[in-house]
Amino acid sequence: MSRVVVIGAGLAGLVAANRLADTGCDVVLLHQGLGGLQSGQGTIDIFGYNPGRVTNPIKAVAAETRRRVPAGSLSHPYKALGVKAVRVGVEYLKQVLPELLVGSVESNYQLPTAVGAIRPTCLAQPSMVAGDVAADLELAIVGFEQLKDFNPELVAQNLNRTELAGGGRVNARHLLLEFRARQGPLGSPREGELDSSALSYARAFDDRRYRVLFAKTLAPKLAQGETVGLPAVLGLQDPNAWADLAELLGHAVFEIPLPPPSVPGIRLNQALTARALSLGVRTVPGVRVLGFAVEAGRVVSVRTQPGVATRDYRGAAFVLATGGFEAGGLAMDSYGSITETLFELPLVGLQNQSLQADYWGDQPLFNCGLQVDAQLRPIGASGEPVYANLHAVGGILAGSSGWRDKSGDGVAVASAVAAADAIAKELA
């Protein structure tokens, strides 16, 4: 059995580890932190904006693969990955997490955010999809006085003033409840607690007794036909907590993701991690890769440091899933020099190193990264792989700002599955 070392435990790293384990590889997953999933929405964005809201993400991907790129410009990673890789990646994720992700590459959900904007996303958690906005939808946006990260009045007012892409508007009102994360006989997580976190509420909603008590409090305040929007705290461990609450209320219910820590993001991270562990993936948290060894043009080991000790991890192949600037996979020093932080790999897109004054505008700096071949191996100026068995996936790939067009998840999933398949084929 061949050993593959995956570096990074964000979406790309976890998907690559799962896919490799499915093929029978012996996988070691090294990561310094928890990855970005727990800061995200708990959904999978394939293509959200181009530049307006996208309704058919795979159609937008296909258009990107056909786009003519001017000389000296970077192409989007989708151009190299192709439509098939995106489809395969999305279907794989739905297959391994059937209770947690639903949707189709042919259509984006249009879901409310925690400020009442409308956000396009391809795969969502079942607890969110009743919030897919449509004209004349009657919404009751419910918040808790003890949960300061969610203002139901702000959400409702912004939804009411938003004209939908197909015309029309939703009709939303707000309710603010005095309802603690624990009530009466259920106890209190912390004595004297006045405000609660999203995690406190999520753990409370795992308890059916709490859901029953909450439903009895909320149900009399709802009007017939209303769909209930709640902050995304409807259970952390129980995947059916939201459905049970909907049945208790007699109303459709949906969750609206909050700022970090994101309960839906934690669910996604826990599910992918638990599946990897069940397949025998060895995870090594809290380690930093300090160096590597090369023989005959192939990486043979990486050296890590958890504290003061060092250790070498050998492998037949390596997957670099460390992300871009936000995750530390790329870094800029005080002189404006940009580097890939582990393998000192050659970067493209360095001609645009300055940050623009318009923060929300185009930032060419964030398009820089690694250029890869068809097997997702980083290549140099000659077009040849730098190392024959090193593959790069996710946010470290050059050519896109995933935060802007909401394609980062799609690039992560498609590249992770494609790289894992290329490795499995090579090692077979």
Secondary structure as a PSIPRED ss2 file (coil, helix, strand):
# PSIPRED VFORMAT (PSIPRED V4.0)

   1 M C   1.000  0.000  0.000
   2 S C   1.000  0.000  0.000
   3 R E   0.000  0.000  1.000
   4 V E   0.000  0.000  1.000
   5 V E   0.000  0.000  1.000
   6 V E   0.000  0.000  1.000
   7 I E   0.000  0.000  1.000
   8 G C   1.000  0.000  0.000
   9 A C   1.000  0.000  0.000
  10 G C   1.000  0.000  0.000
  11 L H   0.000  1.000  0.000
  12 A H   0.000  1.000  0.000
  13 G H   0.000  1.000  0.000
  14 L H   0.000  1.000  0.000
  15 V H   0.000  1.000  0.000
  16 A H   0.000  1.000  0.000
  17 A H   0.000  1.000  0.000
  18 N H   0.000  1.000  0.000
  19 R H   0.000  1.000  0.000
  20 L H   0.000  1.000  0.000
  21 A H   0.000  1.000  0.000
  22 D H   0.000  1.000  0.000
  23 T C   1.000  0.000  0.000
  24 G C   1.000  0.000  0.000
  25 C C   1.000  0.000  0.000
  26 D E   0.000  0.000  1.000
  27 V E   0.000  0.000  1.000
  28 V E   0.000  0.000  1.000
  29 L E   0.000  0.000  1.000
  30 L E   0.000  0.000  1.000
  31 H E   0.000  0.000  1.000
  32 Q C   1.000  0.000  0.000
  33 G C   1.000  0.000  0.000
  34 L C   1.000  0.000  0.000
  35 G C   1.000  0.000  0.000
  36 G C   1.000  0.000  0.000
  37 L H   0.000  1.000  0.000
  38 Q H   0.000  1.000  0.000
  39 S H   0.000  1.000  0.000
  40 G C   1.000  0.000  0.000
  41 Q C   1.000  0.000  0.000
  42 G C   1.000  0.000  0.000
  43 T C   1.000  0.000  0.000
  44 I E   0.000  0.000  1.000
  45 D C   1.000  0.000  0.000
  46 I C   1.000  0.000  0.000
  47 F C   1.000  0.000  0.000
  48 G C   1.000  0.000  0.000
  49 Y E   0.000  0.000  1.000
  50 N C   1.000  0.000  0.000
  51 P C   1.000  0.000  0.000
  52 G C   1.000  0.000  0.000
  53 R E   0.000  0.000  1.000
  54 V C   1.000  0.000  0.000
  55 T C   1.000  0.000  0.000
  56 N C   1.000  0.000  0.000
  57 P H   0.000  1.000  0.000
  58 I H   0.000  1.000  0.000
  59 K H   0.000  1.000  0.000
  60 A H   0.000  1.000  0.000
  61 V H   0.000  1.000  0.000
  62 A H   0.000  1.000  0.000
  63 A H   0.000  1.000  0.000
  64 E H   0.000  1.000  0.000
  65 T H   0.000  1.000  0.000
  66 R H   0.000  1.000  0.000
  67 R C   1.000  0.000  0.000
  68 R C   1.000  0.000  0.000
  69 V C   1.000  0.000  0.000
  70 P C   1.000  0.000  0.000
  71 A C   1.000  0.000  0.000
  72 G C   1.000  0.000  0.000
  73 S C   1.000  0.000  0.000
  74 L C   1.000  0.000  0.000
  75 S C   1.000  0.000  0.000
  76 H C   1.000  0.000  0.000
  77 P H   0.000  1.000  0.000
  78 Y H   0.000  1.000  0.000
  79 K H   0.000  1.000  0.000
  80 A H   0.000  1.000  0.000
  81 L H   0.000  1.000  0.000
  82 G H   0.000  1.000  0.000
  83 V H   0.000  1.000  0.000
  84 K H   0.000  1.000  0.000
  85 A H   0.000  1.000  0.000
  86 V H   0.000  1.000  0.000
  87 R H   0.000  1.000  0.000
  88 V H   0.000  1.000  0.000
  89 G H   0.000  1.000  0.000
  90 V H   0.000  1.000  0.000
  91 E H   0.000  1.000  0.000
  92 Y H   0.000  1.000  0.000
  93 L H   0.000  1.000  0.000
  94 K H   0.000  1.000  0.000
  95 Q H   0.000  1.000  0.000
  96 V H   0.000  1.000  0.000
  97 L C   1.000  0.000  0.000
  98 P C   1.000  0.000  0.000
  99 E C   1.000  0.000  0.000
 100 L C   1.000  0.000  0.000
 101 L C   1.000  0.000  0.000
 102 V E   0.000  0.000  1.000
 103 G E   0.000  0.000  1.000
 104 S E   0.000  0.000  1.000
 105 V C   1.000  0.000  0.000
 106 E C   1.000  0.000  0.000
 107 S E   0.000  0.000  1.000
 108 N C   1.000  0.000  0.000
 109 Y E   0.000  0.000  1.000
 110 Q E   0.000  0.000  1.000
 111 L E   0.000  0.000  1.000
 112 P E   0.000  0.000  1.000
 113 T C   1.000  0.000  0.000
 114 A C   1.000  0.000  0.000
 115 V C   1.000  0.000  0.000
 116 G C   1.000  0.000  0.000
 117 A C   1.000  0.000  0.000
 118 I E   0.000  0.000  1.000
 119 R E   0.000  0.000  1.000
 120 P E   0.000  0.000  1.000
 121 T E   0.000  0.000  1.000
 122 C C   1.000  0.000  0.000
 123 L E   0.000  0.000  1.000
 124 A E   0.000  0.000  1.000
 125 Q C   1.000  0.000  0.000
 126 P C   1.000  0.000  0.000
 127 S C   1.000  0.000  0.000
 128 M C   1.000  0.000  0.000
 129 V H   0.000  1.000  0.000
 130 A H   0.000  1.000  0.000
 131 G H   0.000  1.000  0.000
 132 D C   1.000  0.000  0.000
 133 V C   1.000  0.000  0.000
 134 A C   1.000  0.000  0.000
 135 A C   1.000  0.000  0.000
 136 D C   1.000  0.000  0.000
 137 L C   1.000  0.000  0.000
 138 E E   0.000  0.000  1.000
 139 L E   0.000  0.000  1.000
 140 A E   0.000  0.000  1.000
 141 I E   0.000  0.000  1.000
 142 V E   0.000  0.000  1.000
 143 G E   0.000  0.000  1.000
 144 F E   0.000  0.000  1.000
 145 E C   1.000  0.000  0.000
 146 Q C   1.000  0.000  0.000
 147 L C   1.000  0.000  0.000
 148 K C   1.000  0.000  0.000
 149 D C   1.000  0.000  0.000
 150 F C   1.000  0.000  0.000
 151 N C   1.000  0.000  0.000
 152 P H   0.000  1.000  0.000
 153 E H   0.000  1.000  0.000
 154 L H   0.000  1.000  0.000
 155 V H   0.000  1.000  0.000
 156 A H   0.000  1.000  0.000
 157 Q H   0.000  1.000  0.000
 158 N H   0.000  1.000  0.000
 159 L H   0.000  1.000  0.000
 160 N H   0.000  1.000  0.000
 161 R C   1.000  0.000  0.000
 162 T C   1.000  0.000  0.000
 163 E C   1.000  0.000  0.000
 164 L C   1.000  0.000  0.000
 165 A C   1.000  0.000  0.000
 166 G C   1.000  0.000  0.000
 167 G C   1.000  0.000  0.000
 168 G C   1.000  0.000  0.000
 169 R C   1.000  0.000  0.000
 170 V C   1.000  0.000  0.000
 171 N E   0.000  0.000  1.000
 172 A E   0.000  0.000  1.000
 173 R E   0.000  0.000  1.000
 174 H E   0.000  0.000  1.000
 175 L E   0.000  0.000  1.000
 176 L E   0.000  0.000  1.000
 177 L E   0.000  0.000  1.000
 178 E C   1.000  0.000  0.000
 179 F C   1.000  0.000  0.000
 180 R C   1.000  0.000  0.000
 181 A C   1.000  0.000  0.000
 182 R C   1.000  0.000  0.000
 183 Q C   1.000  0.000  0.000
 184 G H   0.000  1.000  0.000
 185 P H   0.000  1.000  0.000
 186 L H   0.000  1.000  0.000
 187 G C   1.000  0.000  0.000
 188 S C   1.000  0.000  0.000
 189 P C   1.000  0.000  0.000
 190 R C   1.000  0.000  0.000
 191 E C   1.000  0.000  0.000
 192 G C   1.000  0.000  0.000
 193 E C   1.000  0.000  0.000
 194 L C   1.000  0.000  0.000
 195 D C   1.000  0.000  0.000
 196 S C   1.000  0.000  0.000
 197 S C   1.000  0.000  0.000
 198 A H   0.000  1.000  0.000
 199 L H   0.000  1.000  0.000
 200 S H   0.000  1.000  0.000
 201 Y H   0.000  1.000  0.000
 202 A H   0.000  1.000  0.000
 203 R H   0.000  1.000  0.000
 204 A H   0.000  1.000  0.000
 205 F H   0.000  1.000  0.000
 206 D C   1.000  0.000  0.000
 207 D C   1.000  0.000  0.000
 208 R H   0.000  1.000  0.000
 209 R H   0.000  1.000  0.000
 210 Y H   0.000  1.000  0.000
 211 R H   0.000  1.000  0.000
 212 V H   0.000  1.000  0.000
 213 L H   0.000  1.000  0.000
 214 F H   0.000  1.000  0.000
 215 A H   0.000  1.000  0.000
 216 K H   0.000  1.000  0.000
 217 T H   0.000  1.000  0.000
 218 L H   0.000  1.000  0.000
 219 A H   0.000  1.000  0.000
 220 P H   0.000  1.000  0.000
 221 K H   0.000  1.000  0.000
 222 L C   1.000  0.000  0.000
 223 A C   1.000  0.000  0.000
 224 Q C   1.000  0.000  0.000
 225 G C   1.000  0.000  0.000
 226 E C   1.000  0.000  0.000
 227 T E   0.000  0.000  1.000
 228 V E   0.000  0.000  1.000
 229 G E   0.000  0.000  1.000
 230 L E   0.000  0.000  1.000
 231 P E   0.000  0.000  1.000
 232 A C   1.000  0.000  0.000
 233 V C   1.000  0.000  0.000
 234 L C   1.000  0.000  0.000
 235 G C   1.000  0.000  0.000
 236 L C   1.000  0.000  0.000
 237 Q C   1.000  0.000  0.000
 238 D C   1.000  0.000  0.000
 239 P C   1.000  0.000  0.000
 240 N C   1.000  0.000  0.000
 241 A H   0.000  1.000  0.000
 242 W H   0.000  1.000  0.000
 243 A H   0.000  1.000  0.000
 244 D H   0.000  1.000  0.000
 245 L H   0.000  1.000  0.000
 246 A H   0.000  1.000  0.000
 247 E H   0.000  1.000  0.000
 248 L H   0.000  1.000  0.000
 249 L H   0.000  1.000  0.000
 250 G C   1.000  0.000  0.000
 251 H C   1.000  0.000  0.000
 252 A C   1.000  0.000  0.000
 253 V E   0.000  0.000  1.000
 254 F E   0.000  0.000  1.000
 255 E E   0.000  0.000  1.000
 256 I E   0.000  0.000  1.000
 257 P C   1.000  0.000  0.000
 258 L C   1.000  0.000  0.000
 259 P C   1.000  0.000  0.000
 260 P C   1.000  0.000  0.000
 261 P C   1.000  0.000  0.000
 262 S C   1.000  0.000  0.000
 263 V H   0.000  1.000  0.000
 264 P H   0.000  1.000  0.000
 265 G H   0.000  1.000  0.000
 266 I H   0.000  1.000  0.000
 267 R H   0.000  1.000  0.000
 268 L H   0.000  1.000  0.000
 269 N H   0.000  1.000  0.000
 270 Q H   0.000  1.000  0.000
 271 A H   0.000  1.000  0.000
 272 L H   0.000  1.000  0.000
 273 T H   0.000  1.000  0.000
 274 A H   0.000  1.000  0.000
 275 R H   0.000  1.000  0.000
 276 A H   0.000  1.000  0.000
 277 L H   0.000  1.000  0.000
 278 S H   0.000  1.000  0.000
 279 L C   1.000  0.000  0.000
 280 G C   1.000  0.000  0.000
 281 V C   1.000  0.000  0.000
 282 R E   0.000  0.000  1.000
 283 T E   0.000  0.000  1.000
 284 V E   0.000  0.000  1.000
 285 P E   0.000  0.000  1.000
 286 G C   1.000  0.000  0.000
 287 V C   1.000  0.000  0.000
 288 R E   0.000  0.000  1.000
 289 V E   0.000  0.000  1.000
 290 L E   0.000  0.000  1.000
 291 G E   0.000  0.000  1.000
 292 F E   0.000  0.000  1.000
 293 A E   0.000  0.000  1.000
 294 V E   0.000  0.000  1.000
 295 E E   0.000  0.000  1.000
 296 A C   1.000  0.000  0.000
 297 G C   1.000  0.000  0.000
 298 R E   0.000  0.000  1.000
 299 V E   0.000  0.000  1.000
 300 V E   0.000  0.000  1.000
 301 S E   0.000  0.000  1.000
 302 V E   0.000  0.000  1.000
 303 R E   0.000  0.000  1.000
 304 T E   0.000  0.000  1.000
 305 Q E   0.000  0.000  1.000
 306 P C   1.000  0.000  0.000
 307 G C   1.000  0.000  0.000
 308 V C   1.000  0.000  0.000
 309 A C   1.000  0.000  0.000
 310 T C   1.000  0.000  0.000
 311 R E   0.000  0.000  1.000
 312 D E   0.000  0.000  1.000
 313 Y E   0.000  0.000  1.000
 314 R E   0.000  0.000  1.000
 315 G C   1.000  0.000  0.000
 316 A C   1.000  0.000  0.000
 317 A E   0.000  0.000  1.000
 318 F E   0.000  0.000  1.000
 319 V E   0.000  0.000  1.000
 320 L E   0.000  0.000  1.000
 321 A C   1.000  0.000  0.000
 322 T C   1.000  0.000  0.000
 323 G C   1.000  0.000  0.000
 324 G C   1.000  0.000  0.000
 325 F H   0.000  1.000  0.000
 326 E H   0.000  1.000  0.000
 327 A H   0.000  1.000  0.000
 328 G C   1.000  0.000  0.000
 329 G C   1.000  0.000  0.000
 330 L E   0.000  0.000  1.000
 331 A E   0.000  0.000  1.000
 332 M E   0.000  0.000  1.000
 333 D C   1.000  0.000  0.000
 334 S C   1.000  0.000  0.000
 335 Y C   1.000  0.000  0.000
 336 G C   1.000  0.000  0.000
 337 S C   1.000  0.000  0.000
 338 I E   0.000  0.000  1.000
 339 T E   0.000  0.000  1.000
 340 E E   0.000  0.000  1.000
 341 T C   1.000  0.000  0.000
 342 L C   1.000  0.000  0.000
 343 F C   1.000  0.000  0.000
 344 E C   1.000  0.000  0.000
 345 L C   1.000  0.000  0.000
 346 P C   1.000  0.000  0.000
 347 L C   1.000  0.000  0.000
 348 V E   0.000  0.000  1.000
 349 G C   1.000  0.000  0.000
 350 L C   1.000  0.000  0.000
 351 Q C   1.000  0.000  0.000
 352 N C   1.000  0.000  0.000
 353 Q C   1.000  0.000  0.000
 354 S C   1.000  0.000  0.000
 355 L C   1.000  0.000  0.000
 356 Q C   1.000  0.000  0.000
 357 A C   1.000  0.000  0.000
 358 D C   1.000  0.000  0.000
 359 Y C   1.000  0.000  0.000
 360 W C   1.000  0.000  0.000
 361 G C   1.000  0.000  0.000
 362 D C   1.000  0.000  0.000
 363 Q C   1.000  0.000  0.000
 364 P H   0.000  1.000  0.000
 365 L H   0.000  1.000  0.000
 366 F H   0.000  1.000  0.000
 367 N H   0.000  1.000  0.000
 368 C C   1.000  0.000  0.000
 369 G E   0.000  0.000  1.000
 370 L E   0.000  0.000  1.000
 371 Q C   1.000  0.000  0.000
 372 V E   0.000  0.000  1.000
 373 D C   1.000  0.000  0.000
 374 A C   1.000  0.000  0.000
 375 Q C   1.000  0.000  0.000
 376 L C   1.000  0.000  0.000
 377 R C   1.000  0.000  0.000
 378 P E   0.000  0.000  1.000
 379 I E   0.000  0.000  1.000
 380 G C   1.000  0.000  0.000
 381 A C   1.000  0.000  0.000
 382 S C   1.000  0.000  0.000
 383 G C   1.000  0.000  0.000
 384 E C   1.000  0.000  0.000
 385 P E   0.000  0.000  1.000
 386 V C   1.000  0.000  0.000
 387 Y C   1.000  0.000  0.000
 388 A C   1.000  0.000  0.000
 389 N C   1.000  0.000  0.000
 390 L E   0.000  0.000  1.000
 391 H E   0.000  0.000  1.000
 392 A E   0.000  0.000  1.000
 393 V C   1.000  0.000  0.000
 394 G H   0.000  1.000  0.000
 395 G H   0.000  1.000  0.000
 396 I H   0.000  1.000  0.000
 397 L E   0.000  0.000  1.000
 398 A C   1.000  0.000  0.000
 399 G C   1.000  0.000  0.000
 400 S C   1.000  0.000  0.000
 401 S C   1.000  0.000  0.000
 402 G H   0.000  1.000  0.000
 403 W H   0.000  1.000  0.000
 404 R H   0.000  1.000  0.000
 405 D H   0.000  1.000  0.000
 406 K C   1.000  0.000  0.000
 407 S C   1.000  0.000  0.000
 408 G H   0.000  1.000  0.000
 409 D H   0.000  1.000  0.000
 410 G H   0.000  1.000  0.000
 411 V H   0.000  1.000  0.000
 412 A H   0.000  1.000  0.000
 413 V H   0.000  1.000  0.000
 414 A H   0.000  1.000  0.000
 415 S H   0.000  1.000  0.000
 416 A H   0.000  1.000  0.000
 417 V H   0.000  1.000  0.000
 418 A H   0.000  1.000  0.000
 419 A H   0.000  1.000  0.000
 420 A H   0.000  1.000  0.000
 421 D H   0.000  1.000  0.000
 422 A H   0.000  1.000  0.000
 423 I H   0.000  1.000  0.000
 424 A H   0.000  1.000  0.000
 425 K H   0.000  1.000  0.000
 426 E H   0.000  1.000  0.000
 427 L H   0.000  1.000  0.000
 428 A C   1.000  0.000  0.000
